[in-house]
């Protein structure tokens, strides 16, 4: 099974990492370790979804009748990188707290039990993340929720040993993909899978994947890219550009000789800006897809036409006119303690509320680590908050590559000239997209 880990935008810190890992199995349905390639690309402070979408829209009162939880409290843990000199994910914590407050006042808590939230900040440090997990074990939490915790692997081992379920927005490390009791509510493989699925839907025959030319990044691009685009029936060429290349025109001109119908760019904002400048110079009309990490404030000025009409793969639908977007705004207004309407708050809000919705739909009554685990595994398909209609179901049957991924679909948006995202839409993906050839 190939797998990659691309951390979603945006935690927003110097020194945070864009990581890609690929693994291939010896046997179907299992990850083995004969091949592993990992890349860590430094990313700049800002990214698209927080820099272009964080705001506080006018919020309506929360719809629906109050349904206050009145049973005995249940403790749920939340681990976040939090705030340090290098990073500020405070709104992620505020988003999780807002979701809990809303659930306690309007959804009857968790199976009628008011939720008490225990928060621990990892500060982006593996040892601190492990300590956070151990604190959760000591606090006897029923489950732990994480948004985009960069040190997720450091939290998995202590929680797994204590058989405490871990629910996360998205992740795709080997430990997250294969450790029992981990539930990824949104597809962590969608950064490559969503462009491939969209390419198939658009009738694309040839695509070019532009990545940084180091073995740790180029290898995964060729392997995971070849797998997913091949499963989508799209021919793929990989253009690897040496690090530090300011003018990528020669590389893109060579790639354009193959007449691709689509370019997909995966990298940090600096790399993407250079790639997009070259693509717009060589073939201004070609379809282009990027990941949300690519967009940076001010980056548009270096690209002919800016980011106008470029498709962007993201992990949160921040449409302010959708019912769940309106609910998010209302919940933040009432409970968010000043959190901005944006991806950072959503990374805490969505997995917390998604877990509560699924467990309540499955009629959980006495939340414990064991019952949360079993109830999530048997819960019906549930809409993931702020996803544009992506459904998740954690029965281990969504994607053959990993039993821990609870959904198949991805999210795509369209950027305007400055990089502001709109026209969010769900990109449906057949489960076969994520299967090994011949399976």
Secondary structure as UniProt FT lines:
FT   TURN            14..15
FT   STRAND          17..23
FT   TURN            28..29
FT   STRAND          36..42
FT   HELIX           48..53
FT   STRAND          74..80
FT   STRAND          83..84
FT   TURN            85..86
FT   STRAND          87..88
FT   HELIX           90..106
FT   TURN            111..112
FT   STRAND          115..121
FT   TURN            123..124
FT   HELIX           126..138
FT   TURN            139..140
FT   STRAND          143..146
FT   TURN            150..151
FT   HELIX           152..161
FT   TURN            162..163
FT   STRAND          165..168
FT   HELIX           174..178
FT   TURN            180..181
FT   STRAND          182..184
FT   TURN            188..189
FT   HELIX           190..201
FT   TURN            202..203
FT   STRAND          206..212
FT   HELIX           215..231
FT   TURN            232..233
FT   STRAND          235..241
FT   TURN            243..244
FT   HELIX           249..256
FT   TURN            257..258
FT   STRAND          262..265
FT   HELIX           269..282
FT   TURN            284..285
FT   STRAND          287..291
FT   HELIX           292..294
FT   TURN            297..298
FT   HELIX           299..302
FT   TURN            304..309
FT   STRAND          311..314
FT   TURN            320..321
FT   HELIX           323..335
FT   TURN            337..338
FT   HELIX           343..361
FT   TURN            362..363
FT   HELIX           369..378
FT   STRAND          382..383
FT   TURN            385..386
FT   STRAND          391..392
FT   TURN            400..401
FT   TURN            403..404
FT   STRAND          410..415
FT   TURN            417..418
FT   STRAND          421..427
FT   HELIX           431..434
FT   TURN            437..438
//
